[in-house]
């Protein structure tokens, strides 16, 4: 009863999508965790961070500025002190990756920049990652992980009471963890990825980017992944049910299905709200 009351007390609705969710951490609580994580990554990549004058850094800066100009919600995260600022960190590594931390730190790798065909695709990628921060997905995932861990501890305590054998209890504990990963954590993570696709593509559309390039990007990603598997003769394929992300080829269909919904959005790009005292919307690492 106590656990149920705690759970329902922390139910809220996500912005934009209106999805009902459980989130135990407030923005201020999670901000301290995320800022420490950001410092860790900055230290890890310190020798590989490109300067603000580098063409790749300037490109990411322009795309990010346009996304902020088109979406008041992203600007308000700084105004409302959810994050200190949107911070751009371009890492010189041949990795096809980009991510945004809850602290607002945007990490883009040169491998991703070289892979992307145009700025429209880059806007869809960055918009997707920024939406994770806007929707507080990391805090939501951690909240659910905490609740599931509490549930496992309760079940294991009951199991140890019934079956005092350590060996059987440990095997059962392993089984519970695997079952919860497959039935709860991984599907939940994939659901958040799809939600970030939906919100991110809206961010890009409202900033006057051609979001049709999103499905082109994921189609290319799917083809390259298949080609790399053939060239190396090593299967890197992971079934969707074992992955935290939807398959690239499925994301093509997902984004194509989203296009009619975002086509009605009004494309507006307004100047950043730099008039706000002490307001610095973004800086480079």
Residue pairs with C-beta under 8 A, 6 or more apart in sequence:
3 150
3 151
3 154
7 22
7 147
10 22
10 23
10 24
10 143
11 20
11 21
11 22
12 20
12 21
12 23
13 19
13 20
13 21
14 21
14 135
14 195
15 73
15 134
15 135
16 73
16 135
16 199
16 202
17 135
17 195
17 198
17 199
19 195
21 140
22 140
22 143
22 144
22 147
23 136
23 139
23 140
23 143
24 143
24 146
24 147
25 139
25 142
25 143
27 82
27 136
27 139
30 102
30 136
30 138
30 139
30 142
31 82
31 83
31 102
31 103
33 102
34 101
34 102
34 103
34 138
35 84
35 103
37 101
37 102
37 103
38 87
38 101
38 103
38 105
41 89
41 101
41 105
41 107
42 49
42 89
42 105
42 285
45 89
45 91
45 93
45 107
48 91
48 92
48 93
49 89
49 90
49 91
49 92
49 285
50 56
50 57
50 90
50 91
50 92
50 110
51 57
51 284
52 58
52 61
52 284
54 90
56 90
56 92
56 110
56 113
57 88
57 90
57 284
59 113
59 119
59 122
60 88
60 90
60 106
60 108
60 113
60 122
60 126
61 88
61 282
61 284
62 119
63 119
63 122
63 123
63 126
64 86
64 88
64 106
64 126
64 282
65 272
65 281
65 282
66 123
66 207
66 208
66 209
66 269
67 74
67 123
67 126
67 127
67 130
67 203
67 204
67 207
68 74
68 75
68 86
68 272
68 281
68 282
69 207
69 269
69 270
69 271
69 272
70 203
70 206
70 207
70 208
70 267
70 268
70 269
70 270
71 203
71 206
71 207
72 270
73 134
74 86
74 130
74 134
74 203
75 272
75 273
75 281
77 83
77 86
77 104
77 133
77 134
78 84
78 85
78 86
78 104
78 279
78 280
78 281
79 273
79 276
79 279
83 102
83 103
83 104
83 133
84 103
84 104
85 104
85 280
85 281
85 282
85 283
86 104
86 106
86 130
86 281
86 282
87 103
87 104
87 105
87 106
87 282
87 283
87 284
87 285
88 106
88 108
88 282
88 283
88 284
88 285
89 105
89 106
89 107
89 108
89 284
89 285
90 107
90 108
90 109
90 110
90 113
90 284
91 107
91 108
91 109
91 110
92 109
92 110
93 109
93 110
93 111
94 109
94 110
94 111
94 114
95 109
95 111
95 112
96 109
96 111
96 112
96 115
96 221
97 107
97 109
97 111
97 112
98 106
98 107
98 108
98 109
98 112
98 125
98 126
98 129
99 107
99 129
99 132
100 106
100 107
100 126
100 129
100 130
100 132
100 133
101 107
101 133
101 138
102 132
102 133
102 136
102 138
102 139
103 133
104 133
105 285
106 126
106 129
106 130
108 126
112 125
113 122
115 220
115 221
115 224
116 122
116 125
116 217
117 213
117 216
117 217
117 220
118 213
119 209
120 204
120 209
120 210
120 211
120 212
120 213
121 213
121 214
121 216
121 217
123 204
123 207
123 209
124 200
124 201
124 204
124 209
124 211
124 213
124 214
124 217
125 217
127 200
127 201
127 202
127 203
127 204
127 207
127 209
128 196
128 197
128 200
128 201
129 196
129 200
130 200
130 203
131 195
131 196
131 199
131 200
131 203
132 138
132 192
132 196
134 199
135 192
135 195
135 196
135 199
137 192
137 195
137 196
140 192
141 188
141 189
141 192
144 184
144 185
144 188
145 185
148 180
148 184
148 185
152 173
152 176
152 177
152 180
155 176
156 169
156 172
156 173
156 176
159 169
159 172
159 173
160 169
163 169
163 172
182 241
182 242
186 241
186 242
186 243
186 244
187 241
189 244
189 245
190 240
190 243
190 244
190 245
190 246
193 244
193 245
193 246
194 246
194 254
197 214
197 251
197 254
197 255
197 258
198 258
198 261
201 211
201 214
201 255
201 258
201 259
201 262
202 262
202 265
204 211
204 214
205 211
205 262
205 263
205 265
205 267
206 265
206 266
206 267
206 268
207 267
207 269
208 267
208 268
208 269
211 255
211 259
211 262
212 259
214 255
215 251
215 252
215 255
215 256
215 259
218 248
218 249
218 251
218 252
218 255
219 248
219 249
219 252
221 248
222 247
222 248
222 249
222 252
225 236
225 237
225 248
228 236
229 235
229 236
229 237
240 246
240 247
240 250
246 254
272 281
273 279
273 281
274 281
